[in-house]
Amino acid sequence: MGLGARIQCERSDAELLAAHVAGDRYAFAELFGRHQRHLHRLARLTTRSPEDAEDALQDAMLSAHRGAGSFRYDAAVGSWLHRIVVNACLDRLRRAKAHRTTPLEDVYPVADRTAQVDTAIGVQHALMRLPVEQRAAVVAVDMQGYSIADTARLLGIAEGTVKSRCARARVRLAQLLGHLDLYTAPDRPAGQR
């Protein structure tokens, strides 16, 4: 590996974004590659289906690619990308809400009967039943590990709004997931203590 390749590998997210804006045609691909797994997981948790997640992520990356010149460097590039993905997901969900024809129950057929898969599907199903704004807040805070302040900046809302949306989402999730026995020992079937 030559010196130029090593230096390129060492560039920060902000440097890659600046290089992209300056015309480096490989910088954005490298930046996206760094964050792709995290952003895809975020999109998948926020949308209704894998297809919606892929479409929202593509919309978000096109938006980020085109709008990179307007980035103000007042936040981390990763946070900026996170916000763009969340906004793309929310836009897609709002559009789908106006045109929804498939009942939510039909979206997640259960193909695998293991306890972990059933639990994951149950949690995903419960998340989809939350209002979009509550889902975005609780996913950012409880699943992605963002602080209340960071989530407020990402979503463009007040910290108190993040707290109240998370609180409402948690109460609703507790109601929706109350039937799950999440504390069953892994080596014993549910119901046998």
C-alpha positions in Angstrom: 0.0 0.0 0.0 1.5 3.4 -1.0 1.7 6.4 1.2 -1.2 8.1 -0.6 -3.5 5.1 0.1 -2.5 5.1 3.8 -3.1 8.8 4.1 -6.5 8.4 2.5 -7.4 5.7 5.0 -6.6 8.0 7.8 -8.9 10.9 6.8 -11.6 11.8 9.2 -15.2 11.9 8.3 -15.1 15.7 8.0 -12.0 15.5 5.8 -13.7 13.0 3.5 -16.8 15.2 3.3 -14.6 18.3 2.5 -12.7 16.2 -0.1 -16.0 15.2 -1.7 -17.2 18.8 -1.9 -13.8 19.7 -3.4 -14.3 17.1 -6.2 -12.7 13.9 -4.9 -15.0 11.4 -6.5 -14.0 8.5 -4.1 -14.4 10.4 -0.8 -18.1 10.1 -0.5 -18.1 6.4 -1.2 -15.4 5.9 1.5 -17.5 8.0 4.0 -20.6 6.1 3.2 -18.8 2.8 3.5 -17.8 3.7 7.1 -21.3 4.4 8.2 -23.3 2.1 5.9 -24.0 -0.7 8.4 -25.1 1.7 11.1 -27.3 3.8 8.8 -28.9 0.7 7.2 -29.7 -0.7 10.7 -31.2 2.7 11.6 -33.3 2.8 8.4 -34.5 -0.8 9.0 -35.6 0.0 12.6 -37.4 3.2 11.5 -39.2 1.9 8.4 -41.8 -0.7 7.7 -39.9 -3.1 5.5 -36.4 -4.0 4.2 -37.4 -2.5 0.8 -38.5 0.8 2.5 -35.2 0.8 4.4 -33.2 0.4 1.2 -35.2 3.1 -0.6 -35.0 5.5 2.3 -31.2 4.9 2.7 -30.7 5.5 -1.0 -32.8 8.7 -0.9 -30.8 9.9 2.2 -27.4 9.2 0.6 -28.4 11.0 -2.6 -29.5 13.9 -0.5 -26.3 13.9 1.5 -24.2 13.6 -1.6 -26.0 16.5 -3.3 -26.2 18.6 -0.1 -22.7 18.1 1.2 -21.7 21.6 0.3 -24.2 23.0 2.8 -22.8 21.0 5.8 -21.8 23.6 8.4 -19.3 21.4 10.4 -21.2 22.3 13.6 -21.9 18.6 14.4 -20.2 15.3 13.7 -20.6 14.1 10.1 -22.0 10.8 11.4 -24.7 12.7 13.3 -25.5 14.7 10.1 -25.9 11.5 8.1 -28.0 9.9 10.9 -30.4 12.9 10.7 -30.6 12.7 7.0 -31.5 9.0 7.1 -34.1 9.5 9.9 -35.7 12.3 7.9 -35.7 10.2 4.7 -37.4 7.4 6.6 -40.0 9.7 8.2 -40.7 11.2 4.7 -41.2 7.7 3.3 -43.4 6.7 6.1 -45.6 9.8 5.8 -46.0 9.2 2.1 -46.8 5.5 2.7 -49.3 6.4 5.3 -51.3 8.3 2.8 -51.2 5.3 0.3 -51.2 2.3 2.7 -53.1 -0.7 1.3 -51.4 -3.6 3.2 -52.4 -4.2 6.8 -49.4 -4.1 9.1 -49.9 -7.6 10.3 -49.3 -8.9 6.8 -45.9 -7.2 6.5 -43.9 -9.5 8.9 -44.7 -13.2 8.3 -43.0 -15.4 10.9 -40.8 -17.9 9.1 -38.6 -19.0 12.0 -40.1 -20.2 15.3 -37.1 -19.8 17.6 -37.6 -17.6 20.7 -35.0 -15.0 19.6 -36.5 -14.5 16.2 -40.1 -14.4 17.7 -38.9 -11.8 20.2 -37.2 -9.7 17.5 -40.2 -9.8 15.3 -42.4 -8.9 18.2 -40.3 -5.9 19.0 -40.1 -4.8 15.4 -43.9 -5.2 15.1 -44.4 -3.2 18.3 -42.1 -0.5 17.0 -44.1 -0.2 13.8 -47.2 0.4 15.8 -45.7 3.5 17.4 -46.3 6.9 15.9 -43.4 7.8 13.6 -42.2 10.6 15.8 -42.1 8.4 19.0 -40.4 5.6 17.1 -37.7 7.9 15.8 -37.0 9.2 19.3 -37.0 5.8 21.1 -34.9 4.2 18.4 -32.3 6.9 18.6 -32.1 6.9 22.4 -32.8 3.3 23.4 -31.5 1.4 20.5 -28.8 3.6 18.9 -27.5 4.9 22.2 -27.7 8.6 21.4 -28.1 11.0 24.4 -31.3 13.1 24.8 -29.4 16.2 23.7 -27.9 14.5 20.6 -31.3 13.1 19.6 -32.9 16.5 20.0 -30.3 17.9 17.6 -30.6 15.0 15.2 -34.4 15.3 15.0 -34.5 19.1 15.2 -36.8 19.2 18.3 -36.5 20.3 22.0 -34.9 17.9 24.5 -38.2 17.9 26.5 -40.0 16.7 23.4 -37.5 13.9 23.0 -38.0 12.9 26.6 -41.8 12.9 26.4 -41.8 11.0 23.1 -39.5 8.4 24.5 -41.6 8.1 27.7 -44.8 7.6 25.7 -43.1 5.1 23.3 -41.8 3.1 26.3 -45.2 2.9 27.9 -46.8 1.8 24.7 -44.0 -0.7 24.0 -44.5 -2.1 27.5 -48.2 -2.6 26.8 -47.5 -4.1 23.4 -44.7 -6.4 24.5 -46.1 -7.4 27.9 -47.0 -10.8 26.6 -43.3 -11.6 26.0 -41.4 -13.5 28.7 -38.1 -11.7 28.1 -36.5 -13.1 31.3 -37.0 -16.8 30.6 -33.7 -18.7 31.0 -32.3 -19.6 27.6 -32.0 -23.3 28.5 -35.6 -23.7 29.7 -38.8 -23.4 27.6 -41.1 -20.5 28.5 -43.4 -21.3 31.3 -41.0 -23.7 33.1 -39.1 -21.9 35.9 
